[in-house]
């Protein structure tokens, strides 16, 4: 298999892409984590926050040209872990750091529509055929690691305020019948 296109994204610090998705127009959207104070932001929502920030970027898939990029984070360390693109073009950024979060960001990167705090850290986000977000990851319970997948209420991300404890476990007890 031959590489048809290759792009580098980052600054002088450590930078990592952890998720990618294509939007309805065919643009490549990537999410990840940057520790670069000189991360190449284009039309950013904000400047760099703490030591590490999550980021979102849009690349032209044909040329690899950076179209838009923004760090996302606060004073602490945040990581970008997952990415999904809604039908209307909004981006769902799954992240961690001070606390696990799911942010809904305008497709052009111009505004944060909402952010919710998750009860459990997650490693992936996807949309089901009806457009509802799902998150998945690993949780520790009784000293053992268990995989989980949780569907979020559609209106969870339409709220403009932070909602706590939106992920609930419906896992059966390990104690057996």
Buried (B, 14 or more C-beta within 10 A) or exposed (E): EEEEEEBEBBBEBEBBBBBEBEBEEEBBBBBBBBBBEEBBBEEBBEEBBBEBBBBBBBBBBEEEEBBBBBBBBEEEBBBBBBBBBBEEBBBBBBBBBBBBBBBBBBBEBEEBBBBBBBBBBBBBBBBEEEEBBBBBBEBEEEEEEEEBEBEBEEEBBEBEEEBEEBBEEEEEEEEEE
